[in-house]
């Protein structure tokens, strides 16, 4: 099977692995940004499911607000975002994996390397907002 995806690692954050790419390198009409890392609670508590649900809700709002700032480059009405973190896996002094993806459609199809600067800026904005939310929810990156 021929691999159609193309991914580029961005070395912009110490606590997260950040990659961007396309599902089809021959026709990059959809780009993705993928963040992977670990989170851990900063307080002792038995159940963090409420915080994780709030994190997921806030993540959707963040992405919508950030995408709007890039309407000149991406289709602001056609994007997807997803966050994966186990509600039951988050416990004090134990890291839990977190992964979040953002899929966007460029207004103009170009080689994905042309988007590196804008994807880097977006990634930093997203990460900063996630750090703020994690802090409010008594969570942090490892």
C-alpha distance (Angstrom), angle and dihedral (degrees) to the residues before:
residue distance angle dihedral
X1 . . .
X2 3.80 . .
X3 3.78 115.7 .
X4 3.80 110.0 -123.1
X5 3.79 100.6 179.5
X6 3.77 126.3 90.1
X7 3.81 122.5 -160.3
X8 3.78 131.9 -174.5
X9 3.79 122.7 -165.9
X10 3.79 117.1 -135.1
X11 3.80 115.1 -151.1
X12 3.78 96.0 -154.2
X13 3.81 104.5 114.3
X14 3.78 133.2 46.5
X15 3.79 97.7 -155.5
X16 3.81 98.9 44.3
X17 3.76 138.3 50.1
X18 3.81 107.0 -132.0
X19 3.79 123.6 -170.1
X20 3.74 133.4 166.3
X21 3.73 129.7 -167.3
X22 3.74 149.3 126.2
X23 3.76 134.0 -88.6
X24 3.81 91.2 -134.1
X25 3.80 116.5 30.9
X26 3.83 91.2 -165.6
X27 3.80 93.1 56.3
X28 3.82 110.1 21.2
X29 3.80 97.0 -170.1
X30 3.83 91.4 138.7
X31 3.80 123.6 44.7
X32 3.78 126.2 -169.0
X33 3.77 135.0 -159.6
X34 3.81 115.3 -156.9
X35 3.79 124.7 -166.4
X36 3.83 121.1 -170.4
X37 3.76 128.7 -179.8
X38 3.77 146.1 109.8
X39 3.77 132.4 -84.4
X40 3.77 131.2 -163.1
X41 3.82 134.4 -172.3
X42 3.79 118.3 -107.6
X43 3.82 94.4 -153.4
X44 3.79 135.1 52.1
X45 3.78 111.0 -104.2
X46 3.80 135.2 140.2
X47 3.79 100.2 -134.7
X48 3.81 129.4 32.9
X49 3.81 97.6 171.3
X50 3.82 92.4 110.9
X51 3.81 90.4 53.3
X52 3.80 92.7 48.6
X53 3.81 91.9 50.3
X54 3.81 89.0 50.4
X55 3.82 90.6 47.4
X56 3.81 90.1 54.1
X57 3.81 92.0 48.1
X58 3.80 93.4 47.7
X59 3.82 91.1 46.3
X60 3.81 90.5 60.5
X61 3.82 90.8 51.0
X62 3.81 92.7 47.7
X63 3.79 93.2 51.9
X64 3.79 92.6 48.7
X65 3.82 91.4 50.7
X66 3.81 93.4 47.0
X67 3.83 95.5 44.9
X68 3.82 89.5 54.5
X69 3.82 88.5 62.5
X70 3.81 89.8 58.8
X71 3.84 100.9 48.7
X72 3.79 90.2 122.8
X73 3.83 89.0 63.6
X74 3.83 105.5 26.1
X75 3.78 135.0 37.1
X76 3.81 100.6 -102.5
X77 3.78 93.6 -160.6
X78 3.80 96.5 51.5
X79 3.77 112.1 59.3
X80 3.79 137.2 112.2
X81 3.76 130.7 -152.0
X82 3.76 131.2 -172.2
X83 3.78 134.5 -180.0
X84 3.78 124.3 -165.8
X85 3.78 123.3 -164.8
X86 3.77 127.9 136.9
X87 3.81 112.9 -113.7
X88 3.78 91.4 -155.8
X89 3.80 95.0 42.7
X90 3.79 95.5 64.4
X91 3.80 109.4 96.3
X92 3.80 134.7 151.4
X93 3.84 114.8 -81.4
X94 3.81 91.2 6.1
X95 3.77 124.1 99.8
X96 3.76 120.6 -131.1
X97 3.80 124.7 -161.0
X98 3.78 118.9 -110.5
X99 3.79 126.6 -170.9
X100 3.76 127.8 177.6
X101 3.77 129.7 -178.7
X102 3.78 132.7 -167.4
X103 3.81 120.4 -166.0
X104 3.82 119.0 -164.3
X105 3.79 136.2 175.1
X106 3.81 115.4 -134.1
X107 3.80 115.8 -133.5
X108 3.80 87.8 -136.0
X109 3.80 122.6 33.0
X110 3.81 111.5 -127.9
X111 3.77 136.6 149.2
X112 3.80 108.1 -65.9
X113 3.81 92.0 -119.8
X114 3.82 87.3 69.5
X115 3.81 88.7 66.5
X116 3.81 98.0 52.2
X117 3.82 96.1 101.9
X118 3.79 95.5 47.4
X119 3.81 92.7 42.7
X120 3.81 89.3 50.5
X121 3.82 91.2 51.9
X122 3.80 91.5 47.0
X123 3.80 91.8 47.5
X124 3.78 92.3 52.5
X125 3.82 91.0 48.7
X126 3.80 91.8 48.9
X127 3.79 92.2 47.1
X128 3.81 93.0 49.2
X129 3.79 91.0 51.4
X130 3.81 91.9 47.3
X131 3.82 90.3 51.1
X132 3.83 89.2 53.5
X133 3.79 92.5 49.9
X134 3.80 93.2 45.4
X135 3.79 89.5 52.0
X136 3.83 92.2 51.5
X137 3.81 89.1 50.5
X138 3.83 93.8 48.7
X139 3.80 92.4 -109.0
X140 3.79 132.1 119.2
X141 3.79 141.6 -176.4
X142 3.79 117.6 -99.1
